[in-house]
Amino acid sequence: MSFLRAADARDESGHLISELHGVTLAAILEYLVTAYGWSELDVRLRMNCFAENPSIKSCLTFLRRTPWARTKVEALYIKARSAEVQGRPRP
């Protein structure tokens, strides 16, 4: 049995997940909040926007203004989504 690398995982439309084709930052954040919850995102990513009165709106504002934070959130999404598509447990 061969396993695909996370970089090779494709979504239902056939697009590479690592390219984030057509996925908005809001959709990424909603997916992660549903998958992990605010407190787990704070533990994994260590950002105050997930710890101090978290909301989608405030997190989006922070992530749009802070490139390093957006990169970390996108990387977690790619890992989690790739694992889901490949049938592995989320990291």
Stockholm file with secondary structure:
# STOCKHOLM 1.0

chainA/1-91         MSFLRAADARDESGHLISELHGVTLAAILEYLVTAYGWSELDVRLRMNCFAENPSIKSCLTFLRRTPWARTKVEALYIKARSAEVQGRPRP
#=GR chainA/1-91 SS CCCCCGGGCBCTTSCBGGGTTTCCHHHHHHHHHHHHCHHHHHHHHCCGGGTSSCCHHHHHHHHHHCHHHHHHHHHHHHHHHHHHHHTCCCC
#=GC SS_cons        CCCCCGGGCBCTTSCBGGGTTTCCHHHHHHHHHHHHCHHHHHHHHCCGGGTSSCCHHHHHHHHHHCHHHHHHHHHHHHHHHHHHHHTCCCC
//
